[in-house]
Amino acid sequence: MPIKIHLDMLLVQRKVKSKDLAQAIGITEQNLSLLKQGKVKGFRLSTLEAICLYLDCQPGDLLQLVPAEPDTVDDGE
């Protein structure tokens, strides 16, 4: 089940530039960009905490579990 990251949406809502967030939480703009695009396999809870504190949000505002499509099973009938 993939997890969708809504960081880009929160940045727009809070009128925060990626550059400013990256600098404030101590990661590179490139790594923040990868996170925004969902191209990371994981990230530290301390990074999640820093993002939430800076953007005044909860982890659930940033992350969404997207259920996988149920497999179509051909039972031969």
N, C-alpha and C positions, 0 to 999 in steps of 0.2 A: 504494500500500500504506500503510495507516494505521499509525501508531505509537501504542501504548497506553502511558500514563503511570501507573505504580503508586505515585505519591507518597503518596496517601492511605493505602494499605496499609502502607507503610514507617513513616509517622507513627504509626499505631496500634501496630505492632510495637515501635517504639522509645519509645512513650509520650511523644511530643513533640507539643505543640500547634502548630497552624499559625501562630499569633501569634508564638510563640517562634522558630520557624524563620525566618519572614519578617524578624523583627527581627535575628536573628543573621546572615543572609546579605545584608541590606540591600535588600530589595524590599518593596513594599507587600503587605498582606494580600490586597488585591483581585487583584493580579497573581499571587500565589501560588495563590489560589483558581482563577483561570482556568487556570493551569498544571495544577493537580490535576484539573480537569475535562477537560483535553485540548482546551481551546478556544483554544490558541495555535498559530500557524503555525511558531514557532521561538523559541528563547531562546539566550542567550549561553552559550558553553562555560564562562565564568567563573562563571555562575550554577549550572550543572551541577556544576562542581568544588566550589563552596561547599556545595551541598546534600549532595554525597557526603561531604565532609569532616565536616560537622556530624552527619550521620546514620550515619557510619562504614559506608558502602556503596560499591558499584561502580556505574558508569553502567548496566550491564546489569541491576542490581536495580531500577532506576527505569524503564527503557525496554524495550518489547517490540515487535518488528516483527510485525504481524498480516498474513499473506499475504492478498491479495485472492482472492475466489472466482473460479475459472476461468470464463471466459465460455462460455456454452452456445452452440455453433455449430451452426446448422441447415444441413447440407450438402445438403439436398433429397432425401435418401433416406428 
